[in-house]
Each structure stands twice: as structure tokens, then as C-alpha cells.
Amino acid sequence: MRVSGLPRLLALIFVLITTWIFVRSYISFNMKTIRLPRWMAGSAYKEKPVVKIKCGLSKSCPANFLAFKITSGAANVVGPSMCLEDQVIMSPVKNNVGRGLNIALVNGTTGMILRQKSFDMYSGDASILVKFLKEIPAGMLVLVASYDDPGTKMNDEIRQLFSSMGSAYAKQLGFRDSWVFLGARDLKGKSPFEQFLKNSPDTNKYEGWPELLELEGCVPRKVY
Ligand SMILES: *[C@@H]1O[C@H](CO)[C@@H](O)[C@H](O)[C@H]1NC(C)=O
């Protein structure tokens, strides 16, 4: 019996260590999942920090790309939001969104925000938007989110301007449609970043409005 003493001891230590490792990883997994308060989570948080991806994207962007996320408004209740490189450009919290079309201009090279503005497309003056769109400098990214009604004051000139930025849906944008879009001034071809939902009683998620839309992605920085 004396001979097997050492192997037994080693086996016991092995089992203890394996159990300890298993329990530790199980606990730290649980902490991330159910978000225990910090004081309970203890060292598990410090050792394995949860990596936060820019703008809360589902996966991070490669170097030399700009991370963005655009969310349209929900019915006429919750305003839209836009984020670029982890910076919130427009949101209800920032109190700079409005019914209609919300538009932000971003330098496609540096990612710097040039302007953001909302345009009332229900009772506003469409010529203000026409002027704004015509004055966009070359090389600018254009981020757009609808809220409540982007369509009533929509006209052919505005449709044409958005189409020239790579939009496929501006042509049919109408009353209470949902629309999120990222394009660029004088883009050749269609932008891959666009989503559109028609206001239709058969498919509407809310009474009177389609579901809100979320668009996220990585735009290559424009390098000259
Ligand atoms: C964007 O930023 C680059 C680099 O600073 C600058 O050269 C360019 O003029 C800017 N573009 C616009 C349209 O402001």
C-alpha cells in the first residue's frame, strides 16, 4: 500500500487543480453572462476584460476602416441614432434628432464629423434639404436615418441627389417608410450600406409604421 501513496497523492492534486480550473472558468463565464455586480465578480473581471467593439458592432473593423451604426426611428416614438468610430453623432439623448430625415456628414478620410442636421419632411421646406445636399463637399460620407415620416415633402430633385450618392431606394421613398443609408457624394455605383422598409398595413410592425431598421458596417477610409 505504501508504494501507491505517491501516485495517489499526485492523482488527488491533479483532480483538485482540474476542478479548480473548471470552476473558475465556469464562474467567470457566468459573470459575463448574467452581469453580477462588480464587487461579486472580483478578479474575474480584471483578468479577462470584456472587449468593447466600437459603436457596439457585432464584430470589429479592420485597420483603415471606419466603424458605423445607424438606427432609424421607431414609429413616431423613439428617435434615430448614429454612431461612427464609437462617437455618437446624433441620438435622442444628444437631443439633436427630429422627425423626417436625419443627416450627418463625415470626412471619409479622417472620420471627422463636419455637420449633422435633421430635416422635417412632413411639414418642412424641402428646398432647405436640397440646398444642404447640393453643398456637400466631395469626399464626404453621408449618413441618413429616417424618423416618423421621411416622405411627404420628398421630391424628384432630392431623390436624384440621394441616388447620386449611391442610394437604390430614394426613388421610392414615401410616407412613413423606414430608411437607413450610408453613401458618399458622387459615389459611382450603388452603396452596399442601405436598408429600406415600405410602410404597408400588411407588414407593419407598429400600427401605422414599419419596423425600425439597423445598419452597421465598416467603411474603408478614403486614402488619396
Ligand atoms: C478631409 O480631411 C482631409 C485630411 O485632413 C482633408 O485633406 C480634406 O480636405 C477633408 N475633406 C473635406 C471635404 O473637408
The ligand as an SDF file (V2000), in Angstrom:
LIG
                    3D

 14 14  0  0  0  0  0  0  0  0999 V2000
  -10.9860   65.5690  -45.1110 C   0  0  0  0  0  0  0  0  0  0  0  0
   -9.7890   65.5180  -44.3750 O   0  0  0  0  0  0  0  0  0  0  0  0
   -8.6260   65.5760  -45.1730 C   0  0  0  0  0  0  0  0  0  0  0  0
   -7.4380   65.3610  -44.2650 C   0  0  0  0  0  0  0  0  0  0  0  0
   -7.4270   66.2670  -43.1960 O   0  0  0  0  0  0  0  0  0  0  0  0
   -8.5660   66.9040  -45.8830 C   0  0  0  0  0  0  0  0  0  0  0  0
   -7.4230   66.9770  -46.6940 O   0  0  0  0  0  0  0  0  0  0  0  0
   -9.8290   67.0470  -46.7390 C   0  0  0  0  0  0  0  0  0  0  0  0
   -9.8620   68.3240  -47.3350 O   0  0  0  0  0  0  0  0  0  0  0  0
  -11.0790   66.8620  -45.8950 C   0  0  0  0  0  0  0  0  0  0  0  0
  -12.2290   66.8560  -46.7980 N   0  0  0  0  0  0  0  0  0  0  0  0
  -13.2210   67.6940  -46.6860 C   0  0  0  0  0  0  0  0  0  0  0  0
  -14.2660   67.5890  -47.7120 C   0  0  0  0  0  0  0  0  0  0  0  0
  -13.2830   68.5180  -45.7790 O   0  0  0  0  0  0  0  0  0  0  0  0
  1  2  1  0
  1 10  1  0
  2  3  1  0
  3  4  1  0
  3  6  1  0
  4  5  1  0
  6  7  1  0
  6  8  1  0
  8  9  1  0
  8 10  1  0
 10 11  1  0
 11 12  1  0
 12 13  1  0
 12 14  2  0
M  END
$$$$
